[in-house]
Amino acid sequence: MSNQVETAVRGPQAYALARNVIAEMEKARVWPTPLNFEIWLHYLGDPDGPLGREIRRMLAENQAITEETSEMLAAEFLPRGRLSDEIRDAGAVLDRELASVASAIARAHKTQSDYGQTLAGASDSIDTAADGDALKTVIGGLSTATRKVRRETAALEKRLEASNNEVARLRDHLEQVRRDAMTDALTNLANRKAFDERLGETCAEGQKAPLTLALLDIDHFKRFNDTWGHQTGDQVLRYVSTVLSRVCVGQRFAARFGGEEFAIIFPGESAGAVMAALESIRQEVASRSLRRRSTNDELGAVTLSAGFAERRPGETCAALLERADAALYASKRAGRNRITGAPTMDSAPGQRAA
């Protein structure tokens, strides 16, 4: 939860904000589920944030906020808080594990210290022992002390093994949480947050190898949603994502950029190879006539427009993204269902087509 929203829900305006959240959800015809309430709380508590801008866009385009849409919004815009909760819980478990191990080590250390004193005392006793009975007593004491040391050592080893297993389990769990926080719930592609991080990492690696960024958009998706409904629209989004997943193997990185738009990072590939991959995606998507699952109605073909840009020396991620976006806009302006490379563009970017 952002600091701004965190402050709001713990201040005197919290109840007013909660009432406003319910009223706005009702106005938008959004069911008051816990997840929707959390999303709307962030939206109204920080209306100028990324989530607020995305919801305003969806409302302006009369897009329905379905359960799947809410899951997508939460996965894309609220992962940091959820991941922080998981990390905090894991930290508490680790604290308990460390305390338990520390206690076991302290007990073993005391036992070893006592054993050392026992050995020293036994040495003195042996030197002064007058008969066999006295030696038996000394040896019996040593035997008892040795067994105690062995028990404590075995207990410590067992505790360390259990602790290692628990730490490994926590590590695997946090890795799964991290993957979930970086995955779009609807399409199972990487989400916008994961894309931003990967693009930043890839740009930071330097200019030794080419780097190309592509943006793809489903043509006339709003019209499609208005005609067939948002659930069918979600079906189309999943279909396009499966095509992208098949083509984007190896170092290629595909993500849902937002709404009906997707992004692909092509590290180490030339513009020609990128063009061929995008053309393969475009043709495969357009070649299939889809049917509505619920009614088996013919939906017709879905087409994609795409634009790509190869990174220039020293170019920032933002500038690269802007050129790819301008190339996508050029494909839209040229009639859609086509691919445009940024280096071939002569006109300046303008307002994007829907």
Secondary structure, DSSP 4 states (H G I P E B T S, - for coil): --HHHHHHHTSTTHHHHHHHHHHHHHHTT----HHHHHHHHHHHHSTTSHHHHHHHHHHHTT----HHHHHHHHHHHSHHHHHHHHHHHHHHHHHHHHHHHHHHHHHHHHHHHHHHHHHHHHHHHHHH--SHHHHHHHHHHHHHHHHHHHHHHHHHHHHHHHHHHHHHHHHHHHHHHHHHHTB-TTT-SB-HHHHHHHHHHHHHT-SSS-EEEEEEEETTHHHHHHHH-HHHHHHHHHHHHHHHHHH--TT-EEEEEETTEEEEEEET--HHHHHHHHHHHHHHHHH-EEE-TTT--EEEE--EEEEEEEPPTT--HHHHHHHHHHHHHHHHHTTSS-EEEGGG--SPP-SPP-
